[in-house]
Amino acid sequence: MNELLYPIKFEPILKERIWGGTKLKTYFGKSSKLEKVGESWEISDVKGDTSVVSNGPLQGTTLKELLTKYKGGLIGLQNYKIFNDQFPLLIKFIDAKEDLSIQLHPNDQLAKERHNSFGKTEMWYVVQADENANLIVGFNQKVTPGVYLENLENKTLPAILNTEKVKAGDTFFIEVGRIHAIGAGVMVAEIQQTSDITYRVYDWDRLDDHGNSRELHNDLAIDAINYDMPDNFKISYEKTVNQTNEMVECPYFKTNFIHLTDTLIKHNSKDSFLIYMCVEGEAEIQTQDYKETIKLGETVLLPAAVEHFKILAKNAKLLEVYV
């Protein structure tokens, strides 16, 4: 193992959003002077928002610089052949004090043609939810483009959308083309392709502090919506303690759930980085030469070159992500 590679933390990139709240500061302890903090970008290689290392010998180094220097040692040899000096995932925590806009994301082909970007397949893990909080995922009936446009024009779009009441631990897989929105009172961990392309189609007639409506993208969205998706968006998964439980497997990322009450000895033979998001409690990750604590609301990147390590916890819940 390269002696400089160890469990890496990054400075969170906090984003003010019209729908954001204070939970990322109060619940997770993230420091910010922003009032409506909607998102904490934990690991990002989005242009203009590149993560910076916050711990250890590499403190102050950007994610892009790590990729350029360590290449496959950071993300895996096969991943580096595919993605080169671009990190393939964007990792976030999101706090919705108010409903997010109703939106969807384009697939890889459309995103490449229109924006020279990846598409945006994503998943949500509900970290915390207020009583009776919900998400919007997909339609609640068979919908054609004509029915969709009629409801959009009449401002009755919410009437044909599927609402899911949620609680902590609920997990949803949001494929490209699936219409969706995070509801008020919900805080999620979001794992997605590295993309910031969102088509906003309805924003509850909301105005910003200057009295302006936010931009909608209905012309772009109409042929990006997949109207025939099955209702397979809610993920059921095992929660066996002290072992790795598979949650989501798709071409863009794989996510596992780990509820840890003891020591878990890990061997990474995946030719990929591993990301750990702490969604409850606290744990310690130990490599041969380094120890790093991960607390609720924190994220750690294990470089691909770190093959052997331990995770210790008395009671912690982690999401494990890789490509």
Phi and psi restraints in degrees (value plus and minus 20) as a CYANA .aco file:
   2 ASN   PHI     -81.8   -41.8
   2 ASN   PSI     108.8   148.8
   3 GLU   PHI     -84.1   -44.1
   3 GLU   PSI     -39.2     0.8
   4 LEU   PHI    -107.2   -67.2
   4 LEU   PSI     -29.6    10.4
   5 LEU   PHI    -114.9   -74.9
   5 LEU   PSI     108.9   148.9
   6 TYR   PHI    -175.4  -135.4
   6 TYR   PSI     156.4   196.4
   7 PRO   PHI     -82.1   -42.1
   7 PRO   PSI      95.6   135.6
   8 ILE   PHI    -123.9   -83.9
   8 ILE   PSI     110.9   150.9
   9 LYS   PHI    -127.7   -87.7
   9 LYS   PSI     135.1   175.1
  10 PHE   PHI    -145.6  -105.6
  10 PHE   PSI     133.5   173.5
  11 GLU   PHI     -86.1   -46.1
  11 GLU   PSI     105.3   145.3
  12 PRO   PHI     -82.7   -42.7
  12 PRO   PSI     120.2   160.2
  13 ILE   PHI    -121.5   -81.5
  13 ILE   PSI      85.0   125.0
  14 LEU   PHI    -110.6   -70.6
  14 LEU   PSI     116.5   156.5
  15 LYS   PHI    -139.6   -99.6
  15 LYS   PSI     106.7   146.7
  16 GLU   PHI     -99.7   -59.7
  16 GLU   PSI     113.8   153.8
  17 ARG   PHI    -154.1  -114.1
  17 ARG   PSI     129.9   169.9
  18 ILE   PHI     -80.5   -40.5
  18 ILE   PSI     -46.9    -6.9
  19 TRP   PHI    -120.4   -80.4
  19 TRP   PSI     -17.7    22.3
  20 GLY   PHI     -96.1   -56.1
  20 GLY   PSI     147.9   187.9
  21 GLY   PHI    -153.9  -113.9
  21 GLY   PSI    -163.2  -123.2
  22 THR   PHI    -142.7  -102.7
  22 THR   PSI     -20.2    19.8
  23 LYS   PHI     -84.0   -44.0
  23 LYS   PSI     -53.7   -13.7
  24 LEU   PHI     -82.9   -42.9
  24 LEU   PSI     -46.9    -6.9
  25 LYS   PHI    -107.5   -67.5
  25 LYS   PSI     -65.8   -25.8
  26 THR   PHI    -103.3   -63.3
  26 THR   PSI     -58.9   -18.9
  27 TYR   PHI    -103.2   -63.2
  27 TYR   PSI     -58.2   -18.2
  28 PHE   PHI    -123.6   -83.6
  28 PHE   PSI     -34.4     5.6
  29 GLY   PHI      55.5    95.5
  29 GLY   PSI       5.0    45.0
  30 LYS   PHI    -100.7   -60.7
  30 LYS   PSI     117.2   157.2
  31 SER   PHI    -109.7   -69.7
  31 SER   PSI     107.0   147.0
  32 SER   PHI    -183.4  -143.4
  32 SER   PSI     125.8   165.8
  33 LYS   PHI    -112.7   -72.7
  33 LYS   PSI     -23.5    16.5
  34 LEU   PHI     -89.0   -49.0
  34 LEU   PSI     126.5   166.5
  35 GLU   PHI    -103.7   -63.7
  35 GLU   PSI     -70.1   -30.1
  36 LYS   PHI    -128.7   -88.7
  36 LYS   PSI      63.0   103.0
  37 VAL   PHI    -105.8   -65.8
  37 VAL   PSI      90.4   130.4
  38 GLY   PHI    -115.1   -75.1
  38 GLY   PSI     -52.2   -12.2
  39 GLU   PHI    -159.4  -119.4
  39 GLU   PSI     124.2   164.2
  40 SER   PHI    -138.6   -98.6
  40 SER   PSI      89.1   129.1
  41 TRP   PHI    -101.8   -61.8
  41 TRP   PSI      88.8   128.8
  42 GLU   PHI    -101.4   -61.4
  42 GLU   PSI     -63.6   -23.6
  43 ILE   PHI    -158.1  -118.1
  43 ILE   PSI      97.3   137.3
  44 SER   PHI    -161.5  -121.5
  44 SER   PSI     115.3   155.3
  45 ASP   PHI    -140.9  -100.9
  45 ASP   PSI       2.5    42.5
  46 VAL   PHI     -89.0   -49.0
  46 VAL   PSI     116.5   156.5
  47 LYS   PHI     -75.5   -35.5
  47 LYS   PSI     108.3   148.3
  48 GLY   PHI      68.2   108.2
  48 GLY   PSI     -29.2    10.8
  49 ASP   PHI    -158.4  -118.4
  49 ASP   PSI      38.0    78.0
  50 THR   PHI    -107.3   -67.3
  50 THR   PSI     110.8   150.8
  51 SER   PHI     -86.1   -46.1
  51 SER   PSI     130.6   170.6
  52 VAL   PHI    -143.1  -103.1
  52 VAL   PSI     112.9   152.9
  53 VAL   PHI     -82.7   -42.7
  53 VAL   PSI     116.4   156.4
  54 SER   PHI    -131.5   -91.5
  54 SER   PSI     -24.3    15.7
  55 ASN   PHI    -155.8  -115.8
  55 ASN   PSI     137.8   177.8
  56 GLY   PHI      50.4    90.4
  56 GLY   PSI    -189.3  -149.3
  57 PRO   PHI     -81.3   -41.3
  57 PRO   PSI     -44.2    -4.2
  58 LEU   PHI    -113.6   -73.6
  58 LEU   PSI      -9.2    30.8
  59 GLN   PHI     -72.3   -32.3
  59 GLN   PSI     113.7   153.7
  60 GLY   PHI      73.0   113.0
  60 GLY   PSI     -31.6     8.4
  61 THR   PHI    -100.3   -60.3
  61 THR   PSI     120.5   160.5
  62 THR   PHI    -103.7   -63.7
  62 THR   PSI     138.0   178.0
  63 LEU   PHI     -78.6   -38.6
  63 LEU   PSI     -58.9   -18.9
  64 LYS   PHI     -82.7   -42.7
  64 LYS   PSI     -60.8   -20.8
  65 GLU   PHI     -85.8   -45.8
  65 GLU   PSI     -58.2   -18.2
  66 LEU   PHI     -81.2   -41.2
  66 LEU   PSI     -64.5   -24.5
  67 LEU   PHI     -82.5   -42.5
  67 LEU   PSI     -63.6   -23.6
  68 THR   PHI     -83.7   -43.7
  68 THR   PSI     -57.3   -17.3
  69 LYS   PHI    -102.7   -62.7
  69 LYS   PSI     -67.7   -27.7
  70 TYR   PHI    -119.6   -79.6
  70 TYR   PSI     -37.3     2.7
  71 LYS   PHI      28.6    68.6
  71 LYS   PSI    -141.0  -101.0
  72 GLY   PHI     -83.2   -43.2
  72 GLY   PSI     -44.0    -4.0
  73 GLY   PHI     -85.0   -45.0
  73 GLY   PSI     -44.3    -4.3
  74 LEU   PHI    -110.0   -70.0
  74 LEU   PSI     -70.1   -30.1
  75 ILE   PHI    -132.2   -92.2
  75 ILE   PSI     -25.6    14.4
  76 GLY   PHI      85.7   125.7
  76 GLY   PSI     123.8   163.8
  77 LEU   PHI     -83.1   -43.1
  77 LEU   PSI     -65.9   -25.9
  78 GLN   PHI     -87.9   -47.9
  78 GLN   PSI     -60.6   -20.6
  79 ASN   PHI     -80.7   -40.7
  79 ASN   PSI     -58.9   -18.9
  80 TYR   PHI     -87.5   -47.5
  80 TYR   PSI     -54.1   -14.1
  81 LYS   PHI     -82.8   -42.8
  81 LYS   PSI     -54.6   -14.6
  82 ILE   PHI    -102.8   -62.8
  82 ILE   PSI     -66.3   -26.3
  83 PHE   PHI    -124.3   -84.3
  83 PHE   PSI     -31.9     8.1
  84 ASN   PHI      33.4    73.4
  84 ASN   PSI    -149.3  -109.3
  85 ASP   PHI    -111.9   -71.9
  85 ASP   PSI      14.7    54.7
  86 GLN   PHI    -144.4  -104.4
  86 GLN   PSI     105.7   145.7
  87 PHE   PHI     -94.1   -54.1
  87 PHE   PSI     112.6   152.6
  88 PRO   PHI     -99.1   -59.1
  88 PRO   PSI     -34.6     5.4
  89 LEU   PHI    -143.5  -103.5
  89 LEU   PSI     131.7   171.7
  90 LEU   PHI    -137.0   -97.0
  90 LEU   PSI     103.3   143.3
  91 ILE   PHI    -133.2   -93.2
  91 ILE   PSI     108.0   148.0
  92 LYS   PHI    -158.5  -118.5
  92 LYS   PSI     137.5   177.5
  93 PHE   PHI    -133.3   -93.3
  93 PHE   PSI     120.3   160.3
  94 ILE   PHI    -148.1  -108.1
  94 ILE   PSI     113.2   153.2
  95 ASP   PHI    -139.0   -99.0
  95 ASP   PSI      93.7   133.7
  96 ALA   PHI    -122.4   -82.4
  96 ALA   PSI      82.0   122.0
  97 LYS   PHI     -95.6   -55.6
  97 LYS   PSI     -54.4   -14.4
  98 GLU   PHI    -140.5  -100.5
  98 GLU   PSI     147.3   187.3
  99 ASP   PHI     -80.0   -40.0
  99 ASP   PSI     116.2   156.2
 100 LEU   PHI     -93.9   -53.9
 100 LEU   PSI     144.9   184.9
 101 SER   PHI     -83.3   -43.3
 101 SER   PSI     134.9   174.9
 102 ILE   PHI     -98.1   -58.1
 102 ILE   PSI     108.2   148.2
 103 GLN   PHI    -171.9  -131.9
 103 GLN   PSI     155.4   195.4
 104 LEU   PHI    -177.4  -137.4
 104 LEU   PSI     152.2   192.2
 105 HIS   PHI    -147.6  -107.6
 105 HIS   PSI     125.0   165.0
 106 PRO   PHI     -96.5   -56.5
 106 PRO   PSI     139.7   179.7
 107 ASN   PHI     -98.3   -58.3
 107 ASN   PSI     156.7   196.7
 108 ASP   PHI     -77.9   -37.9
 108 ASP   PSI     -62.2   -22.2
 109 GLN   PHI     -83.8   -43.8
 109 GLN   PSI     -70.5   -30.5
 110 LEU   PHI     -84.1   -44.1
 110 LEU   PSI     -62.4   -22.4
 111 ALA   PHI     -83.3   -43.3
 111 ALA   PSI     -57.8   -17.8
 112 LYS   PHI     -87.9   -47.9
 112 LYS   PSI     -66.4   -26.4
 113 GLU   PHI     -84.4   -44.4
 113 GLU   PSI     -63.2   -23.2
 114 ARG   PHI    -110.8   -70.8
 114 ARG   PSI     -52.9   -12.9
 115 HIS   PHI    -150.1  -110.1
 115 HIS   PSI     -19.1    20.9
 116 ASN   PHI      30.9    70.9
 116 ASN   PSI      28.1    68.1
 117 SER   PHI    -155.8  -115.8
 117 SER   PSI     144.8   184.8
 118 PHE   PHI     -90.4   -50.4
 118 PHE   PSI     140.0   180.0
 119 GLY   PHI     -90.3   -50.3
 119 GLY   PSI    -190.4  -150.4
 120 LYS   PHI    -159.7  -119.7
 120 LYS   PSI      52.1    92.1
 121 THR   PHI     -95.1   -55.1
 121 THR   PSI     117.6   157.6
 122 GLU   PHI    -168.3  -128.3
 122 GLU   PSI     147.5   187.5
 123 MET   PHI    -158.7  -118.7
 123 MET   PSI     135.0   175.0
 124 TRP   PHI    -141.6  -101.6
 124 TRP   PSI     117.3   157.3
 125 TYR   PHI    -137.1   -97.1
 125 TYR   PSI     102.3   142.3
 126 VAL   PHI     -96.6   -56.6
 126 VAL   PSI      93.6   133.6
 127 VAL   PHI    -102.3   -62.3
 127 VAL   PSI     -61.0   -21.0
 128 GLN   PHI    -174.2  -134.2
 128 GLN   PSI     124.1   164.1
 129 ALA   PHI    -164.7  -124.7
 129 ALA   PSI     113.5   153.5
 130 ASP   PHI     -88.7   -48.7
 130 ASP   PSI     142.6   182.6
 131 GLU   PHI     -78.8   -38.8
 131 GLU   PSI     112.9   152.9
 132 ASN   PHI      47.8    87.8
 132 ASN   PSI      -6.0    34.0
 133 ALA   PHI     -92.3   -52.3
 133 ALA   PSI     134.0   174.0
 134 ASN   PHI    -167.0  -127.0
 134 ASN   PSI     149.9   189.9
 135 LEU   PHI    -141.4  -101.4
 135 LEU   PSI     136.9   176.9
 136 ILE   PHI    -127.5   -87.5
 136 ILE   PSI     104.7   144.7
 137 VAL   PHI    -160.6  -120.6
 137 VAL   PSI      90.8   130.8
 138 GLY   PHI      55.7    95.7
 138 GLY   PSI    -190.2  -150.2
 139 PHE   PHI    -119.6   -79.6
 139 PHE   PSI     137.1   177.1
 140 ASN   PHI    -119.1   -79.1
 140 ASN   PSI     -11.8    28.2
 141 GLN   PHI    -179.9  -139.9
 141 GLN   PSI     149.9   189.9
 142 LYS   PHI     -87.6   -47.6
 142 LYS   PSI     104.3   144.3
 143 VAL   PHI    -146.2  -106.2
 143 VAL   PSI     113.8   153.8
 144 THR   PHI    -123.1   -83.1
 144 THR   PSI     144.6   184.6
 145 PRO   PHI     -74.7   -34.7
 145 PRO   PSI     -56.0   -16.0
 146 GLY   PHI     -86.2   -46.2
 146 GLY   PSI     -64.6   -24.6
 147 VAL   PHI     -83.6   -43.6
 147 VAL   PSI     -61.6   -21.6
 148 TYR   PHI     -80.1   -40.1
 148 TYR   PSI     -69.5   -29.5
 149 LEU   PHI     -84.6   -44.6
 149 LEU   PSI     -57.7   -17.7
 150 GLU   PHI     -81.7   -41.7
 150 GLU   PSI     -65.5   -25.5
 151 ASN   PHI     -89.8   -49.8
 151 ASN   PSI     -54.4   -14.4
 152 LEU   PHI     -83.7   -43.7
 152 LEU   PSI     -66.4   -26.4
 153 GLU   PHI     -87.2   -47.2
 153 GLU   PSI     -53.1   -13.1
 154 ASN   PHI    -106.8   -66.8
 154 ASN   PSI     -18.6    21.4
 155 LYS   PHI      37.9    77.9
 155 LYS   PSI      16.1    56.1
 156 THR   PHI    -135.2   -95.2
 156 THR   PSI      -2.0    38.0
 157 LEU   PHI     -73.0   -33.0
 157 LEU   PSI     -62.8   -22.8
 158 PRO   PHI     -76.8   -36.8
 158 PRO   PSI     -45.5    -5.5
 159 ALA   PHI     -87.0   -47.0
 159 ALA   PSI     -43.4    -3.4
 160 ILE   PHI    -125.5   -85.5
 160 ILE   PSI      -9.1    30.9
 161 LEU   PHI    -121.5   -81.5
 161 LEU   PSI     129.7   169.7
 162 ASN   PHI    -106.9   -66.9
 162 ASN   PSI     106.2   146.2
 163 THR   PHI    -127.6   -87.6
 163 THR   PSI     114.3   154.3
 164 GLU   PHI    -141.8  -101.8
 164 GLU   PSI      96.5   136.5
 165 LYS   PHI     -90.2   -50.2
 165 LYS   PSI     117.0   157.0
 166 VAL   PHI    -149.4  -109.4
 166 VAL   PSI     140.1   180.1
 167 LYS   PHI    -161.1  -121.1
 167 LYS   PSI     147.5   187.5
 168 ALA   PHI     -75.4   -35.4
 168 ALA   PSI     116.0   156.0
 169 GLY   PHI      78.0   118.0
 169 GLY   PSI     -38.4     1.6
 170 ASP   PHI     -85.0   -45.0
 170 ASP   PSI     121.9   161.9
 171 THR   PHI    -152.7  -112.7
 171 THR   PSI     116.2   156.2
 172 PHE   PHI    -152.0  -112.0
 172 PHE   PSI     118.0   158.0
 173 PHE   PHI    -126.1   -86.1
 173 PHE   PSI     100.2   140.2
 174 ILE   PHI    -129.2   -89.2
 174 ILE   PSI      77.9   117.9
 175 GLU   PHI     -93.5   -53.5
 175 GLU   PSI     137.2   177.2
 176 VAL   PHI     -78.7   -38.7
 176 VAL   PSI     121.8   161.8
 177 GLY   PHI      68.4   108.4
 177 GLY   PSI     -28.5    11.5
 178 ARG   PHI    -110.3   -70.3
 178 ARG   PSI     103.6   143.6
 179 ILE   PHI     -91.0   -51.0
 179 ILE   PSI     121.5   161.5
 180 HIS   PHI    -184.5  -144.5
 180 HIS   PSI     146.4   186.4
 181 ALA   PHI    -184.6  -144.6
 181 ALA   PSI     119.7   159.7
 182 ILE   PHI    -102.6   -62.6
 182 ILE   PSI     113.0   153.0
 183 GLY   PHI    -109.6   -69.6
 183 GLY   PSI     144.2   184.2
 184 ALA   PHI     -79.1   -39.1
 184 ALA   PSI     117.2   157.2
 185 GLY   PHI      69.2   109.2
 185 GLY   PSI     -12.2    27.8
 186 VAL   PHI    -132.2   -92.2
 186 VAL   PSI     114.0   154.0
 187 MET   PHI    -139.1   -99.1
 187 MET   PSI     106.8   146.8
 188 VAL   PHI    -146.7  -106.7
 188 VAL   PSI     135.0   175.0
 189 ALA   PHI    -112.9   -72.9
 189 ALA   PSI     109.7   149.7
 190 GLU   PHI    -139.6   -99.6
 190 GLU   PSI     110.0   150.0
 191 ILE   PHI    -138.3   -98.3
 191 ILE   PSI     109.1   149.1
 192 GLN   PHI    -173.3  -133.3
 192 GLN   PSI     145.4   185.4
 193 GLN   PHI     -81.8   -41.8
 193 GLN   PSI     135.6   175.6
 194 THR   PHI     -91.2   -51.2
 194 THR   PSI      76.3   116.3
 195 SER   PHI    -182.1  -142.1
 195 SER   PSI     124.2   164.2
 196 ASP   PHI    -142.6  -102.6
 196 ASP   PSI      13.4    53.4
 197 ILE   PHI    -116.5   -76.5
 197 ILE   PSI      93.7   133.7
 198 THR   PHI    -149.1  -109.1
 198 THR   PSI     113.1   153.1
 199 TYR   PHI    -121.8   -81.8
 199 TYR   PSI      87.7   127.7
 200 ARG   PHI    -107.7   -67.7
 200 ARG   PSI     104.9   144.9
 201 VAL   PHI    -132.6   -92.6
 201 VAL   PSI     -42.4    -2.4
 202 TYR   PHI    -175.8  -135.8
 202 TYR   PSI     111.4   151.4
 203 ASP   PHI    -146.1  -106.1
 203 ASP   PSI      10.9    50.9
 204 TRP   PHI      39.6    79.6
 204 TRP   PSI       5.8    45.8
 205 ASP   PHI      34.3    74.3
 205 ASP   PSI      15.4    55.4
 206 ARG   PHI    -102.9   -62.9
 206 ARG   PSI     124.2   164.2
 207 LEU   PHI    -135.3   -95.3
 207 LEU   PSI     126.8   166.8
 208 ASP   PHI    -101.9   -61.9
 208 ASP   PSI    -194.1  -154.1
 209 ASP   PHI     -83.9   -43.9
 209 ASP   PSI     -36.9     3.1
 210 HIS   PHI    -121.6   -81.6
 210 HIS   PSI     -11.5    28.5
 211 GLY   PHI      61.1   101.1
 211 GLY   PSI      -3.9    36.1
 212 ASN   PHI    -124.9   -84.9
 212 ASN   PSI     125.3   165.3
 213 SER   PHI     -99.8   -59.8
 213 SER   PSI     130.0   170.0
 214 ARG   PHI     -98.5   -58.5
 214 ARG   PSI     133.2   173.2
 215 GLU   PHI     -83.3   -43.3
 215 GLU   PSI     117.1   157.1
 216 LEU   PHI    -125.5   -85.5
 216 LEU   PSI     140.9   180.9
 217 HIS   PHI    -150.9  -110.9
 217 HIS   PSI      24.5    64.5
 218 ASN   PHI     -87.8   -47.8
 218 ASN   PSI     -51.8   -11.8
 219 ASP   PHI     -84.5   -44.5
 219 ASP   PSI     -58.9   -18.9
 220 LEU   PHI     -94.9   -54.9
 220 LEU   PSI     -52.3   -12.3
 221 ALA   PHI     -95.9   -55.9
 221 ALA   PSI     -50.8   -10.8
 222 ILE   PHI     -78.0   -38.0
 222 ILE   PSI     -58.1   -18.1
 223 ASP   PHI    -121.0   -81.0
 223 ASP   PSI     -11.1    28.9
 224 ALA   PHI    -119.6   -79.6
 224 ALA   PSI     -33.6     6.4
 225 ILE   PHI     -96.1   -56.1
 225 ILE   PSI     115.9   155.9
 226 ASN   PHI    -118.9   -78.9
 226 ASN   PSI      90.4   130.4
 227 TYR   PHI    -106.0   -66.0
 227 TYR   PSI     -27.7    12.3
 228 ASP   PHI    -136.1   -96.1
 228 ASP   PSI       5.2    45.2
 229 MET   PHI     -94.8   -54.8
 229 MET   PSI     118.2   158.2
 230 PRO   PHI     -90.6   -50.6
 230 PRO   PSI     141.4   181.4
 231 ASP   PHI    -104.0   -64.0
 231 ASP   PSI      43.7    83.7
 232 ASN   PHI    -133.1   -93.1
 232 ASN   PSI       6.4    46.4
 233 PHE   PHI    -103.0   -63.0
 233 PHE   PSI     -46.6    -6.6
 234 LYS   PHI    -106.7   -66.7
 234 LYS   PSI     108.0   148.0
 235 ILE   PHI    -119.0   -79.0
 235 ILE   PSI     105.6   145.6
 236 SER   PHI    -117.7   -77.7
 236 SER   PSI     120.8   160.8
 237 TYR   PHI    -171.4  -131.4
 237 TYR   PSI     133.2   173.2
 238 GLU   PHI     -91.3   -51.3
 238 GLU   PSI     132.5   172.5
 239 LYS   PHI    -149.5  -109.5
 239 LYS   PSI      16.3    56.3
 240 THR   PHI     -81.9   -41.9
 240 THR   PSI     109.8   149.8
 241 VAL   PHI     -90.6   -50.6
 241 VAL   PSI     122.6   162.6
 242 ASN   PHI      43.5    83.5
 242 ASN   PSI      11.6    51.6
 243 GLN   PHI    -170.2  -130.2
 243 GLN   PSI     146.8   186.8
 244 THR   PHI    -106.3   -66.3
 244 THR   PSI     103.2   143.2
 245 ASN   PHI    -133.3   -93.3
 245 ASN   PSI     102.5   142.5
 246 GLU   PHI     -90.0   -50.0
 246 GLU   PSI     114.8   154.8
 247 MET   PHI    -132.4   -92.4
 247 MET   PSI     -82.0   -42.0
 248 VAL   PHI    -150.6  -110.6
 248 VAL   PSI     114.2   154.2
 249 GLU   PHI    -153.8  -113.8
 249 GLU   PSI      99.0   139.0
 250 CYS   PHI    -162.3  -122.3
 250 CYS   PSI     152.6   192.6
 251 PRO   PHI     -82.7   -42.7
 251 PRO   PSI     -36.6     3.4
 252 TYR   PHI    -122.3   -82.3
 252 TYR   PSI     -46.6    -6.6
 253 PHE   PHI    -185.5  -145.5
 253 PHE   PSI     142.4   182.4
 254 LYS   PHI    -147.7  -107.7
 254 LYS   PSI     118.2   158.2
 255 THR   PHI    -150.6  -110.6
 255 THR   PSI     112.5   152.5
 256 ASN   PHI    -138.9   -98.9
 256 ASN   PSI     138.3   178.3
 257 PHE   PHI    -132.7   -92.7
 257 PHE   PSI     111.4   151.4
 258 ILE   PHI    -149.0  -109.0
 258 ILE   PSI      97.8   137.8
 259 HIS   PHI    -123.5   -83.5
 259 HIS   PSI      91.1   131.1
 260 LEU   PHI    -131.2   -91.2
 260 LEU   PSI     106.9   146.9
 261 THR   PHI    -144.1  -104.1
 261 THR   PSI     -12.3    27.7
 262 ASP   PHI    -171.5  -131.5
 262 ASP   PSI    -174.7  -134.7
 263 THR   PHI    -119.3   -79.3
 263 THR   PSI     110.8   150.8
 264 LEU   PHI    -134.4   -94.4
 264 LEU   PSI      98.9   138.9
 265 ILE   PHI    -109.4   -69.4
 265 ILE   PSI     104.9   144.9
 266 LYS   PHI    -137.0   -97.0
 266 LYS   PSI     121.4   161.4
 267 HIS   PHI    -146.5  -106.5
 267 HIS   PSI      95.2   135.2
 268 ASN   PHI    -111.7   -71.7
 268 ASN   PSI      83.9   123.9
 269 SER   PHI    -133.1   -93.1
 269 SER   PSI       1.2    41.2
 270 LYS   PHI    -109.7   -69.7
 270 LYS   PSI     -24.4    15.6
 271 ASP   PHI      34.4    74.4
 271 ASP   PSI      24.6    64.6
 272 SER   PHI    -172.3  -132.3
 272 SER   PSI     134.5   174.5
 273 PHE   PHI     -81.9   -41.9
 273 PHE   PSI     141.3   181.3
 274 LEU   PHI    -143.5  -103.5
 274 LEU   PSI     117.2   157.2
 275 ILE   PHI    -134.9   -94.9
 275 ILE   PSI     115.2   155.2
 276 TYR   PHI    -138.4   -98.4
 276 TYR   PSI     103.8   143.8
 277 MET   PHI    -129.2   -89.2
 277 MET   PSI     105.6   145.6
 278 CYS   PHI    -109.8   -69.8
 278 CYS   PSI      96.0   136.0
 279 VAL   PHI    -129.3   -89.3
 279 VAL   PSI     -20.5    19.5
 280 GLU   PHI    -187.0  -147.0
 280 GLU   PSI     119.1   159.1
 281 GLY   PHI      56.2    96.2
 281 GLY   PSI    -166.1  -126.1
 282 GLU   PHI    -175.8  -135.8
 282 GLU   PSI     124.1   164.1
 283 ALA   PHI    -161.8  -121.8
 283 ALA   PSI     146.8   186.8
 284 GLU   PHI    -144.8  -104.8
 284 GLU   PSI     111.3   151.3
 285 ILE   PHI    -124.5   -84.5
 285 ILE   PSI     104.0   144.0
 286 GLN   PHI    -138.5   -98.5
 286 GLN   PSI     104.2   144.2
 287 THR   PHI    -124.6   -84.6
 287 THR   PSI    -195.4  -155.4
 288 GLN   PHI     -79.6   -39.6
 288 GLN   PSI     -56.2   -16.2
 289 ASP   PHI    -140.4  -100.4
 289 ASP   PSI     -14.7    25.3
 290 TYR   PHI    -171.5  -131.5
 290 TYR   PSI     126.3   166.3
 291 LYS   PHI    -145.9  -105.9
 291 LYS   PSI     119.7   159.7
 292 GLU   PHI    -162.1  -122.1
 292 GLU   PSI     110.1   150.1
 293 THR   PHI    -107.0   -67.0
 293 THR   PSI     121.2   161.2
 294 ILE   PHI    -146.3  -106.3
 294 ILE   PSI     100.7   140.7
 295 LYS   PHI    -128.2   -88.2
 295 LYS   PSI     150.1   190.1
 296 LEU   PHI     -68.1   -28.1
 296 LEU   PSI     107.4   147.4
 297 GLY   PHI      64.6   104.6
 297 GLY   PSI     -12.3    27.7
 298 GLU   PHI    -130.0   -90.0
 298 GLU   PSI     141.5   181.5
 299 THR   PHI    -156.0  -116.0
 299 THR   PSI     120.0   160.0
 300 VAL   PHI    -149.2  -109.2
 300 VAL   PSI     119.6   159.6
 301 LEU   PHI    -125.6   -85.6
 301 LEU   PSI     102.0   142.0
 302 LEU   PHI    -117.2   -77.2
 302 LEU   PSI      91.7   131.7
 303 PRO   PHI     -78.9   -38.9
 303 PRO   PSI     133.1   173.1
 304 ALA   PHI     -79.1   -39.1
 304 ALA   PSI     -50.7   -10.7
 305 ALA   PHI     -89.6   -49.6
 305 ALA   PSI     -37.0     3.0
 306 VAL   PHI    -104.4   -64.4
 306 VAL   PSI      79.1   119.1
 307 GLU   PHI    -111.1   -71.1
 307 GLU   PSI     -52.3   -12.3
 308 HIS   PHI    -141.8  -101.8
 308 HIS   PSI     110.7   150.7
 309 PHE   PHI    -182.7  -142.7
 309 PHE   PSI     150.5   190.5
 310 LYS   PHI    -144.1  -104.1
 310 LYS   PSI     130.3   170.3
 311 ILE   PHI    -141.1  -101.1
 311 ILE   PSI     105.1   145.1
 312 LEU   PHI    -136.8   -96.8
 312 LEU   PSI     115.4   155.4
 313 ALA   PHI    -181.8  -141.8
 313 ALA   PSI     128.0   168.0
 314 LYS   PHI    -106.6   -66.6
 314 LYS   PSI     -52.0   -12.0
 315 ASN   PHI    -187.1  -147.1
 315 ASN   PSI      82.1   122.1
 316 ALA   PHI    -165.5  -125.5
 316 ALA   PSI     128.2   168.2
 317 LYS   PHI    -138.4   -98.4
 317 LYS   PSI     107.8   147.8
 318 LEU   PHI    -146.7  -106.7
 318 LEU   PSI     126.2   166.2
 319 LEU   PHI    -120.9   -80.9
 319 LEU   PSI     109.6   149.6
 320 GLU   PHI    -128.9   -88.9
 320 GLU   PSI     104.3   144.3
 321 VAL   PHI    -147.5  -107.5
 321 VAL   PSI     118.2   158.2
 322 TYR   PHI    -174.0  -134.0
 322 TYR   PSI     153.5   193.5
